[in-house]
Amino acid sequence: MPKSSLKQTLQDLESKKISIRELNQDYLKRIKEKENLNVFIHFSEENVLKQIDNLEKDNSTKKLKGIPIAIKDLFCTKSMPTTAASKILENFNPTYESFVTQKLLDEGSIFVGKTNLDEFAMGSATNTSFFGNTINPLSKENEPLAPGGSSGGSAAAVAADLCLGATGTDTGGSIRQPASFCGVVGIKPTYGLCSRWGIAAFASSLDQAGIFSHNVEDASILLQSIAGFDQRDSTSAKVDIPNYFENLDDDLNGKTVGIPKEYSIDGTPMEISQIWEDAIKVLEKKGVKIKNISLPHTNYALPTYYIIAPAEASSNLARYDGVKYGFRSEEIDSLDEMYENTRAQGFGREVKRRILIGTYVLSAGYYDAYYLKAQKVRKLIADDFNKAFKECDFIVTPTAPSAAFPLNEKQNDPIKMYLNDVFTVPASLAGLPGISIPFGKDKNNLPLGIQILGKHFDEQQVFNAAVSLERSYE
Amino acid sequence: MKIDKNTINKIARLSRIKLDDKESEDYIKDLNSILDWVEQLNEVNTENVEPLSNISSSILPKREDVSKDTNSSEEILENAPDKLEGFFAVPKVVE
C-alpha cells in the first residue's frame, strides 16, 4: 500500500471517503504488525480508541481532526506516561501537557503512542534507550540497522507508516539525522519557534521541537500547528507564524544557494558527495545562483557542542534526585546516599558520561578554559552563518556523513558516535532552521538525506527549497 | 592526563552519582579522550569575542508581577516516590 500523505488524508476525511475510525484502525493494525521494530515506549490501543470515540462526539471543525500522530517520549503528555527513555522516569505520569502536544490536541489529532529515543535525547542511534533499540524499518532481514537518533522512534514511526506525522526534538541533529537514516522528511525550526515548555530538558540553549513527515507539504502543515509564542518558555519567540503550506512556492528562480566548502570533509562516502552535487545541479537548472561560501569555524562546531550540551545537561538533569518524581533507589541510608544511588541506578551510561563531562567543564578552575571558551567559539560559528547569509538565501549540504549503520556499531567509541552530527551541529549552535529530505540512495539502496539551512525564522524559504528539490526528485 | 582517579571521584561526588571501580576506570578513559579531542578549540583565537549564551534574537518578555494561588500540592505530589502528610518524604537528615 502506498503511504498516504497527511494532505491527501485530510481531503479524504473531509469528503467522507474515509472515516476517522477507519483511518486510525488501519494505523493501529500496522502498529501491531510492526511491534518488532520497538518504535514505541508507550502504546495503548484502548487509549487510541478512546480518542476516536471522543472525536466522533465532537462536531467542531479542527485542522488535524482524526490525524494519527506519534509523539517523541520527551514531550510531557497527560494521557500517557513520559519516560525520556530513562529508568529514572520509568513511572512518571505528567500532570500537565507540553505546549507542542497541547497544540496538536487542540487541532484534533490523535496520539498513537510515545516513541522511543536515546535516553534524554543523548545519542545518535536510539541505542541508549532504557527500553531497548529501535530498528530502522528499512533494515533487511537479519541485518538490523539503526534508525539514527535521538528521535529514532519518531523517524521510524513515519518510515514504517505507523502515523501521518511525528514530533521530535533536535539539539544537535536529533531530527535531521534520523530523518536521513529512515528516508523521511524532518525539520528542526529556528531556536525559539516552538515552545520548549513541557519537553524534558537536555541542553536548553539548543533544544528545539520539530516535525517528521512523509513529505515536505505535510511538514509545512504540521510545523505551523506546533509553532507559536508561549510565555512559559522565556526563549520562545514572538513572531508571526505564516501559513507555510499556503505559501509554498517551488519557483526558486533568482534565488542564491550557498555551498559551504568546509562541508567537503575527508572520508565522506562518494555517494554522499554525489547526491550533494546532484542537488546543486538540480537547483542550477531551476535558475538558482550557486555561490561558494565559507563557514571557517565549521571544524570546531562538534567540540564546541560537546562542551556546551553536556554542561547544560549536567545542570538540567540535577533535578532527577529521587525526591519529587521518578525512580528512587532502595539503598537510602542517608539523603546523600539516596541521591547518589538513585542517579547511579537511574541513569544509563551515556547520560552519566555527559553529566560527568558537563560537571567537569563547569567546575571551579575549568569553567573559563572549557565552557567560556566554547561559548566564544559558538559566537564565531554563529557569525560565520550571519556573514554567509548576506550572500545567499539558503544553504545546501548533506545531512549525515553516512547512511544508516548497523545497530550497535560505533557503540564503544563516544567520539566516533559524536561525528554523526558533523553536518547538523553547526546550525544548531547558530539556532538556524534546517530540514532533511530524502535525496538519493547509496549502493545498498539505503536513503541519503540533503540538508537545507535557512536564516533565522525563514522556515518558508527552507520549505520552498525543500519542496522544489523534492518535486524534482520524485 | 587531565582526569585521574581523584578527579573522577570529585566530579562523581559533585554530580551525586555513585561509581564503582570499573565504571570509574571506564569514565577516566572516556573523559580523557573527549577532553583531548575538545582541546582543538585552543587553536581558535577568541580574543575580544563575546561569549554566546543565548541565541534567541527576541528580547526576554516581561510578565506582570502578580501572585497566583493554584493550590496544586496534590498534583505536585502525585509522582513522588515517597510522601507524608502533604510533603515529599526523604531519609532522615538530622541525627
Interface residues (C-beta under 8 A of the other chain):
Chain A: N91 F92 N93 T95 Y191 G192 S205 Q231 S234 T235 S236 A237 K238 V239 H297 N299 Y300 P303 T304 Y306 I307 S314 A318 D321 G322 V323 K324 Y325 G326 F327 R328 I332 D333 S334 L335 D336 E337 M338 Y339 E340 N341 R343 A344 F347 K352 R353 I355 L356 I357 T359 Y360 S363 Y370 L372 K373 A374 Q375 K376 V377 R378 K379 L380 A382 P414 I415 L429 A430 G431 H456
Chain B: I3 T7 I8 K10 I11 A12 L14 S15 R16 I17 K18 L19 E23 Y27 D30 L31 S33 I34 L35 W37 V38 E39 Q40 L41 N42 E43 V44 T46 V49 E50 P51 L52 S53 N54 I55 S56 S57 S58 L60 P61 R63 S72 E75 I76 E78 N79 A80 P81 D82 F88 V90 P91 K92 V93
